[in-house]
Amino acid sequence: MKIRAIMVPLSLCALFVFSPVRADAPPPAPPAQPRAIAAFADDKPYCLEWTDGCTVCKRLADGAAGCSTVGAACVQTAPLCTKQKTAP
């Protein structure tokens, strides 16, 4: 029983010491700025909504792009139009 009382705390200490994730590791680089994704539809007037997997943009009434902020966990992909104008 005495050995168990010693081994459990030692095992936990070893787990934290040899863990590949360290507190002093630099944070990951932030994704591209929303401005780049906002410009995606500049030459695509038919595109009403688009995304790169991190930011979602929508064409506003005045024609400008309104974009969300970048989420904490996202996988950035090539921009893609997700909603288009329908034929009249």
mmCIF file as gemmi writes it, N, C-alpha and C atoms, coordinates in Angstrom:
data_model
loop_
_atom_site.group_PDB
_atom_site.id
_atom_site.type_symbol
_atom_site.label_atom_id
_atom_site.label_alt_id
_atom_site.label_comp_id
_atom_site.label_asym_id
_atom_site.label_entity_id
_atom_site.label_seq_id
_atom_site.pdbx_PDB_ins_code
_atom_site.Cartn_x
_atom_site.Cartn_y
_atom_site.Cartn_z
_atom_site.occupancy
_atom_site.B_iso_or_equiv
_atom_site.pdbx_formal_charge
_atom_site.auth_seq_id
_atom_site.auth_asym_id
_atom_site.pdbx_PDB_model_num
ATOM 1 N N . MET Axp A 1 ? 0.831 -1.191 0 1 0 ? 1 A 1
ATOM 2 C CA . MET Axp A 1 ? 0 0 0 1 0 ? 1 A 1
ATOM 3 C C . MET Axp A 1 ? 0.876 1.256 0 1 0 ? 1 A 1
ATOM 4 N N . LYS Axp A 2 ? 1.98 1.198 0.704 1 0 ? 2 A 1
ATOM 5 C CA . LYS Axp A 2 ? 2.892 2.325 0.773 1 0 ? 2 A 1
ATOM 6 C C . LYS Axp A 2 ? 3.508 2.61 -0.594 1 0 ? 2 A 1
ATOM 7 N N . ILE Axp A 3 ? 3.806 1.553 -1.331 1 0 ? 3 A 1
ATOM 8 C CA . ILE Axp A 3 ? 4.395 1.729 -2.663 1 0 ? 3 A 1
ATOM 9 C C . ILE Axp A 3 ? 3.379 2.397 -3.597 1 0 ? 3 A 1
ATOM 10 N N . ARG Axp A 4 ? 2.133 1.989 -3.487 1 0 ? 4 A 1
ATOM 11 C CA . ARG Axp A 4 ? 1.084 2.58 -4.314 1 0 ? 4 A 1
ATOM 12 C C . ARG Axp A 4 ? 0.933 4.074 -4.022 1 0 ? 4 A 1
ATOM 13 N N . ALA Axp A 5 ? 1.037 4.453 -2.774 1 0 ? 5 A 1
ATOM 14 C CA . ALA Axp A 5 ? 0.921 5.857 -2.381 1 0 ? 5 A 1
ATOM 15 C C . ALA Axp A 5 ? 2.062 6.685 -2.955 1 0 ? 5 A 1
ATOM 16 N N . ILE Axp A 6 ? 3.176 6.073 -3.216 1 0 ? 6 A 1
ATOM 17 C CA . ILE Axp A 6 ? 4.326 6.782 -3.788 1 0 ? 6 A 1
ATOM 18 C C . ILE Axp A 6 ? 4.27 6.752 -5.318 1 0 ? 6 A 1
ATOM 19 N N . MET Axp A 7 ? 3.887 5.625 -5.891 1 0 ? 7 A 1
ATOM 20 C CA . MET Axp A 7 ? 3.916 5.455 -7.334 1 0 ? 7 A 1
ATOM 21 C C . MET Axp A 7 ? 2.881 6.322 -8.071 1 0 ? 7 A 1
ATOM 22 N N . VAL Axp A 8 ? 1.712 6.503 -7.515 1 0 ? 8 A 1
ATOM 23 C CA . VAL Axp A 8 ? 0.685 7.289 -8.192 1 0 ? 8 A 1
ATOM 24 C C . VAL Axp A 8 ? 1.13 8.74 -8.377 1 0 ? 8 A 1
ATOM 25 N N . PRO Axp A 9 ? 1.591 9.424 -7.335 1 0 ? 9 A 1
ATOM 26 C CA . PRO Axp A 9 ? 2.051 10.804 -7.549 1 0 ? 9 A 1
ATOM 27 C C . PRO Axp A 9 ? 3.26 10.877 -8.489 1 0 ? 9 A 1
ATOM 28 N N . LEU Axp A 10 ? 4.164 9.915 -8.399 1 0 ? 10 A 1
ATOM 29 C CA . LEU Axp A 10 ? 5.324 9.914 -9.297 1 0 ? 10 A 1
ATOM 30 C C . LEU Axp A 10 ? 4.896 9.704 -10.742 1 0 ? 10 A 1
ATOM 31 N N . SER Axp A 11 ? 3.931 8.864 -10.951 1 0 ? 11 A 1
ATOM 32 C CA . SER Axp A 11 ? 3.433 8.624 -12.308 1 0 ? 11 A 1
ATOM 33 C C . SER Axp A 11 ? 2.801 9.893 -12.879 1 0 ? 11 A 1
ATOM 34 N N . LEU Axp A 12 ? 2.051 10.598 -12.076 1 0 ? 12 A 1
ATOM 35 C CA . LEU Axp A 12 ? 1.432 11.835 -12.534 1 0 ? 12 A 1
ATOM 36 C C . LEU Axp A 12 ? 2.477 12.901 -12.854 1 0 ? 12 A 1
ATOM 37 N N . CYS Axp A 13 ? 3.504 12.964 -12.017 1 0 ? 13 A 1
ATOM 38 C CA . CYS Axp A 13 ? 4.586 13.926 -12.278 1 0 ? 13 A 1
ATOM 39 C C . CYS Axp A 13 ? 5.282 13.591 -13.589 1 0 ? 13 A 1
ATOM 40 N N . ALA Axp A 14 ? 5.555 12.33 -13.824 1 0 ? 14 A 1
ATOM 41 C CA . ALA Axp A 14 ? 6.209 11.914 -15.063 1 0 ? 14 A 1
ATOM 42 C C . ALA Axp A 14 ? 5.333 12.24 -16.264 1 0 ? 14 A 1
ATOM 43 N N . LEU Axp A 15 ? 4.048 12.082 -16.113 1 0 ? 15 A 1
ATOM 44 C CA . LEU Axp A 15 ? 3.125 12.382 -17.2 1 0 ? 15 A 1
ATOM 45 C C . LEU Axp A 15 ? 3.224 13.855 -17.607 1 0 ? 15 A 1
ATOM 46 N N . PHE Axp A 16 ? 3.268 14.752 -16.652 1 0 ? 16 A 1
ATOM 47 C CA . PHE Axp A 16 ? 3.349 16.18 -16.957 1 0 ? 16 A 1
ATOM 48 C C . PHE Axp A 16 ? 4.727 16.588 -17.457 1 0 ? 16 A 1
ATOM 49 N N . VAL Axp A 17 ? 5.775 15.988 -16.922 1 0 ? 17 A 1
ATOM 50 C CA . VAL Axp A 17 ? 7.131 16.347 -17.325 1 0 ? 17 A 1
ATOM 51 C C . VAL Axp A 17 ? 7.421 15.903 -18.75 1 0 ? 17 A 1
ATOM 52 N N . PHE Axp A 18 ? 6.97 14.716 -19.127 1 0 ? 18 A 1
ATOM 53 C CA . PHE Axp A 18 ? 7.285 14.167 -20.435 1 0 ? 18 A 1
ATOM 54 C C . PHE Axp A 18 ? 6.171 14.35 -21.46 1 0 ? 18 A 1
ATOM 55 N N . SER Axp A 19 ? 5.179 15.129 -21.129 1 0 ? 19 A 1
ATOM 56 C CA . SER Axp A 19 ? 4.081 15.385 -22.044 1 0 ? 19 A 1
ATOM 57 C C . SER Axp A 19 ? 4.587 16.2 -23.233 1 0 ? 19 A 1
ATOM 58 N N . PRO Axp A 20 ? 4.142 15.877 -24.476 1 0 ? 20 A 1
ATOM 59 C CA . PRO Axp A 20 ? 4.607 16.637 -25.636 1 0 ? 20 A 1
ATOM 60 C C . PRO Axp A 20 ? 4.032 18.05 -25.707 1 0 ? 20 A 1
ATOM 61 N N . VAL Axp A 21 ? 2.951 18.32 -25.013 1 0 ? 21 A 1
ATOM 62 C CA . VAL Axp A 21 ? 2.357 19.662 -25 1 0 ? 21 A 1
ATOM 63 C C . VAL Axp A 21 ? 2.908 20.406 -23.801 1 0 ? 21 A 1
ATOM 64 N N . ARG Axp A 22 ? 3.598 21.484 -24.086 1 0 ? 22 A 1
ATOM 65 C CA . ARG Axp A 22 ? 4.228 22.251 -23.015 1 0 ? 22 A 1
ATOM 66 C C . ARG Axp A 22 ? 3.573 23.619 -22.902 1 0 ? 22 A 1
ATOM 67 N N . ALA Axp A 23 ? 3.53 24.131 -21.709 1 0 ? 23 A 1
ATOM 68 C CA . ALA Axp A 23 ? 2.925 25.448 -21.474 1 0 ? 23 A 1
ATOM 69 C C . ALA Axp A 23 ? 3.758 26.559 -22.101 1 0 ? 23 A 1
ATOM 70 N N . ASP Axp A 24 ? 5.068 26.34 -22.271 1 0 ? 24 A 1
ATOM 71 C CA . ASP Axp A 24 ? 5.932 27.384 -22.818 1 0 ? 24 A 1
ATOM 72 C C . ASP Axp A 24 ? 6.002 27.329 -24.351 1 0 ? 24 A 1
ATOM 73 N N . ALA Axp A 25 ? 5.238 26.458 -24.993 1 0 ? 25 A 1
ATOM 74 C CA . ALA Axp A 25 ? 5.217 26.382 -26.452 1 0 ? 25 A 1
ATOM 75 C C . ALA Axp A 25 ? 4.519 27.62 -27.007 1 0 ? 25 A 1
ATOM 76 N N . PRO Axp A 26 ? 5.024 28.155 -28.128 1 0 ? 26 A 1
ATOM 77 C CA . PRO Axp A 26 ? 4.376 29.35 -28.693 1 0 ? 26 A 1
ATOM 78 C C . PRO Axp A 26 ? 2.995 29.007 -29.232 1 0 ? 26 A 1
ATOM 79 N N . PRO Axp A 27 ? 2.063 29.946 -29.171 1 0 ? 27 A 1
ATOM 80 C CA . PRO Axp A 27 ? 0.715 29.691 -29.694 1 0 ? 27 A 1
ATOM 81 C C . PRO Axp A 27 ? 0.768 29.58 -31.216 1 0 ? 27 A 1
ATOM 82 N N . PRO Axp A 28 ? -0.193 28.899 -31.833 1 0 ? 28 A 1
ATOM 83 C CA . PRO Axp A 28 ? -0.2 28.797 -33.295 1 0 ? 28 A 1
ATOM 84 C C . PRO Axp A 28 ? -0.449 30.157 -33.934 1 0 ? 28 A 1
ATOM 85 N N . ALA Axp A 29 ? 0.025 30.307 -35.146 1 0 ? 29 A 1
ATOM 86 C CA . ALA Axp A 29 ? -0.142 31.566 -35.867 1 0 ? 29 A 1
ATOM 87 C C . ALA Axp A 29 ? -1.617 31.775 -36.188 1 0 ? 29 A 1
ATOM 88 N N . PRO Axp A 30 ? -2.113 33.011 -36.088 1 0 ? 30 A 1
ATOM 89 C CA . PRO Axp A 30 ? -3.52 33.261 -36.409 1 0 ? 30 A 1
ATOM 90 C C . PRO Axp A 30 ? -3.769 33.069 -37.897 1 0 ? 30 A 1
ATOM 91 N N . PRO Axp A 31 ? -4.985 32.708 -38.286 1 0 ? 31 A 1
ATOM 92 C CA . PRO Axp A 31 ? -5.321 32.567 -39.707 1 0 ? 31 A 1
ATOM 93 C C . PRO Axp A 31 ? -5.225 33.896 -40.44 1 0 ? 31 A 1
ATOM 94 N N . ALA Axp A 32 ? -5.343 33.842 -41.737 1 0 ? 32 A 1
ATOM 95 C CA . ALA Axp A 32 ? -5.259 35.048 -42.554 1 0 ? 32 A 1
ATOM 96 C C . ALA Axp A 32 ? -6.3 36.073 -42.109 1 0 ? 32 A 1
ATOM 97 N N . GLN Axp A 33 ? -5.989 37.323 -42.357 1 0 ? 33 A 1
ATOM 98 C CA . GLN Axp A 33 ? -6.881 38.408 -41.97 1 0 ? 33 A 1
ATOM 99 C C . GLN Axp A 33 ? -8.185 38.345 -42.764 1 0 ? 33 A 1
ATOM 100 N N . PRO Axp A 34 ? -9.302 38.744 -42.143 1 0 ? 34 A 1
ATOM 101 C CA . PRO Axp A 34 ? -10.585 38.746 -42.848 1 0 ? 34 A 1
ATOM 102 C C . PRO Axp A 34 ? -10.591 39.591 -44.119 1 0 ? 34 A 1
ATOM 103 N N . ARG Axp A 35 ? -9.731 40.575 -44.213 1 0 ? 35 A 1
ATOM 104 C CA . ARG Axp A 35 ? -9.696 41.438 -45.392 1 0 ? 35 A 1
ATOM 105 C C . ARG Axp A 35 ? -9.445 40.619 -46.665 1 0 ? 35 A 1
ATOM 106 N N . ALA Axp A 36 ? -8.56 39.614 -46.605 1 0 ? 36 A 1
ATOM 107 C CA . ALA Axp A 36 ? -8.267 38.793 -47.771 1 0 ? 36 A 1
ATOM 108 C C . ALA Axp A 36 ? -9.503 38.007 -48.2 1 0 ? 36 A 1
ATOM 109 N N . ILE Axp A 37 ? -10.211 37.454 -47.27 1 0 ? 37 A 1
ATOM 110 C CA . ILE Axp A 37 ? -11.428 36.703 -47.593 1 0 ? 37 A 1
ATOM 111 C C . ILE Axp A 37 ? -12.53 37.65 -48.052 1 0 ? 37 A 1
ATOM 112 N N . ALA Axp A 38 ? -12.555 38.855 -47.542 1 0 ? 38 A 1
ATOM 113 C CA . ALA Axp A 38 ? -13.574 39.83 -47.945 1 0 ? 38 A 1
ATOM 114 C C . ALA Axp A 38 ? -13.428 40.178 -49.423 1 0 ? 38 A 1
ATOM 115 N N . ALA Axp A 39 ? -12.213 40.19 -49.933 1 0 ? 39 A 1
ATOM 116 C CA . ALA Axp A 39 ? -11.957 40.552 -51.33 1 0 ? 39 A 1
ATOM 117 C C . ALA Axp A 39 ? -12.261 39.403 -52.291 1 0 ? 39 A 1
ATOM 118 N N . PHE Axp A 40 ? -12.517 38.204 -51.788 1 0 ? 40 A 1
ATOM 119 C CA . PHE Axp A 40 ? -12.76 37.041 -52.637 1 0 ? 40 A 1
ATOM 120 C C . PHE Axp A 40 ? -13.873 37.296 -53.649 1 0 ? 40 A 1
ATOM 121 N N . ALA Axp A 41 ? -14.964 37.897 -53.255 1 0 ? 41 A 1
ATOM 122 C CA . ALA Axp A 41 ? -16.128 38.067 -54.123 1 0 ? 41 A 1
ATOM 123 C C . ALA Axp A 41 ? -16.149 39.403 -54.858 1 0 ? 41 A 1
ATOM 124 N N . ASP Axp A 42 ? -15.074 40.162 -54.809 1 0 ? 42 A 1
ATOM 125 C CA . ASP Axp A 42 ? -15.052 41.454 -55.518 1 0 ? 42 A 1
ATOM 126 C C . ASP Axp A 42 ? -15.367 41.289 -57.003 1 0 ? 42 A 1
ATOM 127 N N . ASP Axp A 43 ? -14.863 40.218 -57.606 1 0 ? 43 A 1
ATOM 128 C CA . ASP Axp A 43 ? -15.099 39.997 -59.034 1 0 ? 43 A 1
ATOM 129 C C . ASP Axp A 43 ? -16.142 38.901 -59.29 1 0 ? 43 A 1
ATOM 130 N N . LYS Axp A 44 ? -16.948 38.602 -58.265 1 0 ? 44 A 1
ATOM 131 C CA . LYS Axp A 44 ? -17.996 37.589 -58.374 1 0 ? 44 A 1
ATOM 132 C C . LYS Axp A 44 ? -19.323 38.185 -57.893 1 0 ? 44 A 1
ATOM 133 N N . PRO Axp A 45 ? -19.972 39.014 -58.695 1 0 ? 45 A 1
ATOM 134 C CA . PRO Axp A 45 ? -21.198 39.691 -58.25 1 0 ? 45 A 1
ATOM 135 C C . PRO Axp A 45 ? -22.35 38.727 -57.958 1 0 ? 45 A 1
ATOM 136 N N . TYR Axp A 46 ? -22.32 37.517 -58.481 1 0 ? 46 A 1
ATOM 137 C CA . TYR Axp A 46 ? -23.365 36.519 -58.234 1 0 ? 46 A 1
ATOM 138 C C . TYR Axp A 46 ? -23.249 35.882 -56.849 1 0 ? 46 A 1
ATOM 139 N N . CYS Axp A 47 ? -22.092 35.997 -56.226 1 0 ? 47 A 1
ATOM 140 C CA . CYS Axp A 47 ? -21.845 35.344 -54.933 1 0 ? 47 A 1
ATOM 141 C C . CYS Axp A 47 ? -22.365 36.22 -53.791 1 0 ? 47 A 1
ATOM 142 N N . LEU Axp A 48 ? -23.314 35.686 -53 1 0 ? 48 A 1
ATOM 143 C CA . LEU Axp A 48 ? -23.905 36.435 -51.892 1 0 ? 48 A 1
ATOM 144 C C . LEU Axp A 48 ? -23.259 36.108 -50.546 1 0 ? 48 A 1
ATOM 145 N N . GLU Axp A 49 ? -22.787 34.867 -50.376 1 0 ? 49 A 1
ATOM 146 C CA . GLU Axp A 49 ? -22.097 34.45 -49.144 1 0 ? 49 A 1
ATOM 147 C C . GLU Axp A 49 ? -20.927 33.557 -49.518 1 0 ? 49 A 1
ATOM 148 N N . TRP Axp A 50 ? -19.829 33.665 -48.76 1 0 ? 50 A 1
ATOM 149 C CA . TRP Axp A 50 ? -18.656 32.852 -49.013 1 0 ? 50 A 1
ATOM 150 C C . TRP Axp A 50 ? -17.897 32.632 -47.716 1 0 ? 50 A 1
ATOM 151 N N . THR Axp A 51 ? -17.019 31.631 -47.725 1 0 ? 51 A 1
ATOM 152 C CA . THR Axp A 51 ? -16.253 31.288 -46.52 1 0 ? 51 A 1
ATOM 153 C C . THR Axp A 51 ? -14.923 30.668 -46.894 1 0 ? 51 A 1
ATOM 154 N N . ASP Axp A 52 ? -14 30.719 -45.949 1 0 ? 52 A 1
ATOM 155 C CA . ASP Axp A 52 ? -12.721 30.012 -46.085 1 0 ? 52 A 1
ATOM 156 C C . ASP Axp A 52 ? -12.578 28.978 -44.974 1 0 ? 52 A 1
ATOM 157 N N . GLY Axp A 53 ? -13.674 28.651 -44.302 1 0 ? 53 A 1
ATOM 158 C CA . GLY Axp A 53 ? -13.642 27.692 -43.21 1 0 ? 53 A 1
ATOM 159 C C . GLY Axp A 53 ? -13.402 28.345 -41.859 1 0 ? 53 A 1
ATOM 160 N N . CYS Axp A 54 ? -12.912 29.569 -41.858 1 0 ? 54 A 1
ATOM 161 C CA . CYS Axp A 54 ? -12.655 30.303 -40.611 1 0 ? 54 A 1
ATOM 162 C C . CYS Axp A 54 ? -13.527 31.547 -40.501 1 0 ? 54 A 1
ATOM 163 N N . THR Axp A 55 ? -13.709 32.22 -41.612 1 0 ? 55 A 1
ATOM 164 C CA . THR Axp A 55 ? -14.467 33.457 -41.669 1 0 ? 55 A 1
ATOM 165 C C . THR Axp A 55 ? -15.621 33.28 -42.643 1 0 ? 55 A 1
ATOM 166 N N . VAL Axp A 56 ? -16.764 33.807 -42.298 1 0 ? 56 A 1
ATOM 167 C CA . VAL Axp A 56 ? -17.93 33.782 -43.189 1 0 ? 56 A 1
ATOM 168 C C . VAL Axp A 56 ? -18.238 35.223 -43.581 1 0 ? 56 A 1
ATOM 169 N N . CYS Axp A 57 ? -18.374 35.466 -44.874 1 0 ? 57 A 1
ATOM 170 C CA . CYS Axp A 57 ? -18.683 36.803 -45.366 1 0 ? 57 A 1
ATOM 171 C C . CYS Axp A 57 ? -20.011 36.796 -46.104 1 0 ? 57 A 1
ATOM 172 N N . LYS Axp A 58 ? -20.649 37.961 -46.108 1 0 ? 58 A 1
ATOM 173 C CA . LYS Axp A 58 ? -21.958 38.129 -46.744 1 0 ? 58 A 1
ATOM 174 C C . LYS Axp A 58 ? -21.955 39.475 -47.452 1 0 ? 58 A 1
ATOM 175 N N . ARG Axp A 59 ? -22.55 39.504 -48.642 1 0 ? 59 A 1
ATOM 176 C CA . ARG Axp A 59 ? -22.658 40.766 -49.365 1 0 ? 59 A 1
ATOM 177 C C . ARG Axp A 59 ? -23.776 41.583 -48.73 1 0 ? 59 A 1
ATOM 178 N N . LEU Axp A 60 ? -23.451 42.794 -48.309 1 0 ? 60 A 1
ATOM 179 C CA . LEU Axp A 60 ? -24.423 43.685 -47.67 1 0 ? 60 A 1
ATOM 180 C C . LEU Axp A 60 ? -25.233 44.428 -48.722 1 0 ? 60 A 1
ATOM 181 N N . ALA Axp A 61 ? -26.268 45.129 -48.308 1 0 ? 61 A 1
ATOM 182 C CA . ALA Axp A 61 ? -27.161 45.841 -49.228 1 0 ? 61 A 1
ATOM 183 C C . ALA Axp A 61 ? -26.407 46.851 -50.094 1 0 ? 61 A 1
ATOM 184 N N . ASP Axp A 62 ? -25.367 47.477 -49.538 1 0 ? 62 A 1
ATOM 185 C CA . ASP Axp A 62 ? -24.603 48.46 -50.304 1 0 ? 62 A 1
ATOM 186 C C . ASP Axp A 62 ? -23.526 47.826 -51.185 1 0 ? 62 A 1
ATOM 187 N N . GLY Axp A 63 ? -23.447 46.493 -51.201 1 0 ? 63 A 1
ATOM 188 C CA . GLY Axp A 63 ? -22.474 45.792 -52.038 1 0 ? 63 A 1
ATOM 189 C C . GLY Axp A 63 ? -21.172 45.465 -51.341 1 0 ? 63 A 1
ATOM 190 N N . ALA Axp A 64 ? -20.934 46.054 -50.186 1 0 ? 64 A 1
ATOM 191 C CA . ALA Axp A 64 ? -19.712 45.781 -49.437 1 0 ? 64 A 1
ATOM 192 C C . ALA Axp A 64 ? -19.808 44.403 -48.773 1 0 ? 64 A 1
ATOM 193 N N . ALA Axp A 65 ? -18.68 43.888 -48.338 1 0 ? 65 A 1
ATOM 194 C CA . ALA Axp A 65 ? -18.651 42.585 -47.661 1 0 ? 65 A 1
ATOM 195 C C . ALA Axp A 65 ? -18.681 42.788 -46.154 1 0 ? 65 A 1
ATOM 196 N N . GLY Axp A 66 ? -19.536 42.037 -45.494 1 0 ? 66 A 1
ATOM 197 C CA . GLY Axp A 66 ? -19.577 42.003 -44.034 1 0 ? 66 A 1
ATOM 198 C C . GLY Axp A 66 ? -19.092 40.633 -43.602 1 0 ? 66 A 1
ATOM 199 N N . CYS Axp A 67 ? -18.035 40.582 -42.814 1 0 ? 67 A 1
ATOM 200 C CA . CYS Axp A 67 ? -17.424 39.302 -42.453 1 0 ? 67 A 1
ATOM 201 C C . CYS Axp A 67 ? -17.419 39.078 -40.949 1 0 ? 67 A 1
ATOM 202 N N . SER Axp A 68 ? -17.508 37.806 -40.564 1 0 ? 68 A 1
ATOM 203 C CA . SER Axp A 68 ? -17.43 37.429 -39.158 1 0 ? 68 A 1
ATOM 204 C C . SER Axp A 68 ? -15.977 37.49 -38.703 1 0 ? 68 A 1
ATOM 205 N N . THR Axp A 69 ? -15.772 37.423 -37.403 1 0 ? 69 A 1
ATOM 206 C CA . THR Axp A 69 ? -14.418 37.351 -36.886 1 0 ? 69 A 1
ATOM 207 C C . THR Axp A 69 ? -13.94 35.903 -36.952 1 0 ? 69 A 1
ATOM 208 N N . VAL Axp A 70 ? -12.643 35.733 -36.963 1 0 ? 70 A 1
ATOM 209 C CA . VAL Axp A 70 ? -12.042 34.406 -37.056 1 0 ? 70 A 1
ATOM 210 C C . VAL Axp A 70 ? -12.271 33.657 -35.752 1 0 ? 70 A 1
ATOM 211 N N . GLY Axp A 71 ? -12.731 32.418 -35.853 1 0 ? 71 A 1
ATOM 212 C CA . GLY Axp A 71 ? -12.964 31.59 -34.674 1 0 ? 71 A 1
ATOM 213 C C . GLY Axp A 71 ? -11.673 31.108 -34.055 1 0 ? 71 A 1
ATOM 214 N N . ALA Axp A 72 ? -11.753 30.61 -32.845 1 0 ? 72 A 1
ATOM 215 C CA . ALA Axp A 72 ? -10.566 30.134 -32.141 1 0 ? 72 A 1
ATOM 216 C C . ALA Axp A 72 ? -10.018 28.862 -32.766 1 0 ? 72 A 1
ATOM 217 N N . ALA Axp A 73 ? -10.884 27.982 -33.183 1 0 ? 73 A 1
ATOM 218 C CA . ALA Axp A 73 ? -10.445 26.72 -33.785 1 0 ? 73 A 1
ATOM 219 C C . ALA Axp A 73 ? -11.095 26.609 -35.151 1 0 ? 73 A 1
ATOM 220 N N . CYS Axp A 74 ? -10.276 26.699 -36.189 1 0 ? 74 A 1
ATOM 221 C CA . CYS Axp A 74 ? -10.809 26.587 -37.54 1 0 ? 74 A 1
ATOM 222 C C . CYS Axp A 74 ? -9.758 25.949 -38.428 1 0 ? 74 A 1
ATOM 223 N N . VAL Axp A 75 ? -10.206 25.439 -39.542 1 0 ? 75 A 1
ATOM 224 C CA . VAL Axp A 75 ? -9.306 24.888 -40.546 1 0 ? 75 A 1
ATOM 225 C C . VAL Axp A 75 ? -9.521 25.714 -41.806 1 0 ? 75 A 1
ATOM 226 N N . GLN Axp A 76 ? -8.545 26.547 -42.102 1 0 ? 76 A 1
ATOM 227 C CA . GLN Axp A 76 ? -8.683 27.446 -43.234 1 0 ? 76 A 1
ATOM 228 C C . GLN Axp A 76 ? -8.533 26.676 -44.544 1 0 ? 76 A 1
ATOM 229 N N . THR Axp A 77 ? -9.428 26.943 -45.482 1 0 ? 77 A 1
ATOM 230 C CA . THR Axp A 77 ? -9.408 26.314 -46.791 1 0 ? 77 A 1
ATOM 231 C C . THR Axp A 77 ? -9.447 27.402 -47.858 1 0 ? 77 A 1
ATOM 232 N N . ALA Axp A 78 ? -9.441 26.992 -49.102 1 0 ? 78 A 1
ATOM 233 C CA . ALA Axp A 78 ? -9.58 27.956 -50.188 1 0 ? 78 A 1
ATOM 234 C C . ALA Axp A 78 ? -10.983 28.564 -50.114 1 0 ? 78 A 1
ATOM 235 N N . PRO Axp A 79 ? -11.125 29.851 -50.385 1 0 ? 79 A 1
ATOM 236 C CA . PRO Axp A 79 ? -12.45 30.487 -50.335 1 0 ? 79 A 1
ATOM 237 C C . PRO Axp A 79 ? -13.431 29.795 -51.275 1 0 ? 79 A 1
ATOM 238 N N . LEU Axp A 80 ? -14.682 29.739 -50.828 1 0 ? 80 A 1
ATOM 239 C CA . LEU Axp A 80 ? -15.729 29.043 -51.556 1 0 ? 80 A 1
ATOM 240 C C . LEU Axp A 80 ? -17.032 29.824 -51.443 1 0 ? 80 A 1
ATOM 241 N N . CYS Axp A 81 ? -17.708 30.015 -52.568 1 0 ? 81 A 1
ATOM 242 C CA . CYS Axp A 81 ? -19.01 30.683 -52.564 1 0 ? 81 A 1
ATOM 243 C C . CYS Axp A 81 ? -20.051 29.68 -52.071 1 0 ? 81 A 1
ATOM 244 N N . THR Axp A 82 ? -20.788 30.05 -51.028 1 0 ? 82 A 1
ATOM 245 C CA . THR Axp A 82 ? -21.756 29.134 -50.439 1 0 ? 82 A 1
ATOM 246 C C . THR Axp A 82 ? -23.213 29.502 -50.747 1 0 ? 82 A 1
ATOM 247 N N . LYS Axp A 83 ? -23.45 30.725 -51.247 1 0 ? 83 A 1
ATOM 248 C CA . LYS Axp A 83 ? -24.806 31.136 -51.598 1 0 ? 83 A 1
ATOM 249 C C . LYS Axp A 83 ? -24.711 32.087 -52.788 1 0 ? 83 A 1
ATOM 250 N N . GLN Axp A 84 ? -25.47 31.771 -53.844 1 0 ? 84 A 1
ATOM 251 C CA . GLN Axp A 84 ? -25.433 32.584 -55.055 1 0 ? 84 A 1
ATOM 252 C C . GLN Axp A 84 ? -26.8 33.169 -55.355 1 0 ? 84 A 1
ATOM 253 N N . LYS Axp A 85 ? -26.797 34.241 -56.156 1 0 ? 85 A 1
ATOM 254 C CA . LYS Axp A 85 ? -28.055 34.833 -56.609 1 0 ? 85 A 1
ATOM 255 C C . LYS Axp A 85 ? -28.772 33.813 -57.494 1 0 ? 85 A 1
ATOM 256 N N . THR Axp A 86 ? -30.082 33.783 -57.374 1 0 ? 86 A 1
ATOM 257 C CA . THR Axp A 86 ? -30.866 32.93 -58.252 1 0 ? 86 A 1
ATOM 258 C C . THR Axp A 86 ? -31.326 33.719 -59.46 1 0 ? 86 A 1
ATOM 259 N N . ALA Axp A 87 ? -31.576 33.039 -60.535 1 0 ? 87 A 1
ATOM 260 C CA . ALA Axp A 87 ? -32.023 33.711 -61.758 1 0 ? 87 A 1
ATOM 261 C C . ALA Axp A 87 ? -33.414 34.309 -61.537 1 0 ? 87 A 1
ATOM 262 N N . PRO Axp A 88 ? -33.66 35.521 -62.065 1 0 ? 88 A 1
ATOM 263 C CA . PRO Axp A 88 ? -34.968 36.156 -61.864 1 0 ? 88 A 1
ATOM 264 C C . PRO Axp A 88 ? -36.075 35.451 -62.617 1 0 ? 88 A 1
